Amino acid sequence: MHKTVKIFVFFLLISTLSSAQFWKKPQELIPFREGKFFGYVNSESKTILPYNFKSTSLFHNGYGIVRNKTDKYSFIDVNGRTICPFKYDKVDVFSEERAAVFYDKYWGYINTQGNELIINKYKTATAFKDNIALVKLHKKWGCIDREGNTILKFDFDSLRWIADERIAFCIANNWGIMDSEFNII
């Protein structure tokens, strides 16, 4: 009798785990337009998020960009939940768990929970790459890390990511190339 109970509990546990939510692949949300507005459907064309958005995007690193009827942006996760208020005038995709967001005339960064981690004070901001973002403060470019610390002084007239994790830089109309550790090549 005791052995039968153990076998029954074992099969009950296996049955429960095999149908548990954490074993299921997250549903894929696909942007779809109906009339003038966009929403998201799943792979069976079932509406998951109603057609309430002026624009939507494909998912990038687990998050989609949505714009509401007042032209403000936010992000949604794979479950269709917005992670931050619709308050941004422009946004960039998530990269290394950070996204550049623009409001009140400046760029800053939020994390995947929608928390503003790096205050919006930059004239221009790029996505993070190798834990580095290229940002323009006032009239000069420099680099910050994922916490917002300056890791390359704001001495450059221009900075641009180029192929193979390299950064093109310009000082007084003279261009050069450095690697992601800021060694001039």
N, C-alpha and C positions, 0 to 999 in steps of 0.2 A: 504494500500500500504506500509506503513512504517513497519508494522509487517511482511509482506512478505519479505521485504529486509533484515530485521534482521535474519529471519529464513534462507534465502538463504546464507547470510554471515556466519552464524553459521555452516551450513552444508559444505560450502566451506572450512572453517577453519578446521573442523574435517577431511575432506577428505585430505587436505594438510598435516596435522599432522600425519595422519595414514600412509601416504606413505613417510614421511620424513626419511632421512638417520639415524638420531639419534635414531629412534625406532627400527632399524634393528640390529640384533645380529651380532657382528663382524664375518667375515668368519673365518672358521677354516682352517689353513694351515697345510698340511700334507707332511712331507719329502717323496720324491720319487726319485728313481734312474732310469736313462735312460742311457744305455751304461756305461761309466766310471764316469759319473758325476751325481750330485744330484741337485734337484730343489724342488719346492713346488707345490702341487696341492690342489684344494679345495675339498669339500666333493662330488662334482659331477665329480671328476677326471679331471677338467679343469686346465691346467697349469697356475699358477699365477706368479711364479718366474721361469725363464728358468733354464735349467740344466747346470749351469755354476760353480757349487761348487764342491770341492773335498769331502766335508762332510757337513751335516746339522744335526740339532737336532730337537727333539720335542720341543714344546714351554713350558717354565717354567716361571710362573709369568708374562706372556704376551710377552715373548721374546724368540727367537730362536737363536742358535749359528750357524754361517756359517763360513766355511774355504774356501778361494779362491785357485786358481791354483798356487799361490806362497807360499802356506802354512801359510798364515796369517789369523787371526780370526777377526770377527766382530759380531755384533748382528743385528737381524732384528725384527721389531715390527709386530703386527698382520696384518698390511697393506702391509707388504713386503718391507718396507723402512729400509735401513741400518741406524743405529743411530750413528755410529762412523766409522772412517776410518779402513781399513783392515791393521792394524799395529801390532797386538798382536800375540805373539808366543804361548800363552796359555790363556785360559779364564775359568771362572767358571760361573755358572748360577746366575741370579739375585735373590737376597734375600734381603728383606727390602729395595728395590729400589737401591741397590748397587750390583756391580759385581766385583769380583777380576779379574784383568788383569795383564798379565806378558809380559814384554818387557825389553830389555837392562839388562837382568839378574836379574830383581827384580819384585816383585808384588806391585801393587797399586790398587785403586778402582775407578770406574766410576759410574755415575748415569744413570738413564734411558734416559736421553737426550744425552748421550755419552760424557759428560763433565768429565774430570779427576778431582776428588774431593780430593783424598788422593794420594799423590805422590808415585811413585813406588820406594820404598826403602826397602821392606821387602823380606827376603829370602824365607819365606813361608807365606801364608795367607789363611784363611778359609772364608766361606760365613758368613754373619751376622746372628746372632740368638739372639733374645731379645736385639737388638741394640748393640751387642758385636761381635767383630771379634777377633779370636785368631791369633796372628802374631808373626813371628820370626824375630828379628832384630839382625843382626850379629850372635851371637851364643846362644842367650837367647830368650825365649818366654815371651810375655806379652799380654795385651788386649787393644784394642782401641775402641772408640765409632764411630758412623757413620760420624762424622766430622774429625776423625783421631786423636783425643786427646787420650793420654795414660790414661787409667783408671785402669790398673793393671800393676805395674812396670815390667820391663823385667828382672826378677830374676829367671825364671824357665828354667830347662833343657828341659822340654816338657810340652805341654798343649794339651788336646784332648777333644772334645765334646763327652759326653756319654749320655745315656738315661736320660729322665726326666729333661732336662735343667741343667744337671750337667757337671762339667769340671773335668777331671782327670788331676792331675799335678804331676810333678816329680822334686825333688830337690836333688841332690847328690845321685841318685839311690834310693831314698825313694819316694814312690808313695802315693798320697792321693786324696781325692775328695772334691770339693767345689761346692757350688750352684752358680747360675748366678749373685748373689750379692757378691760373693767371700768370703762367710762364709764357713769355713772348717767344713765338716760334719763328 
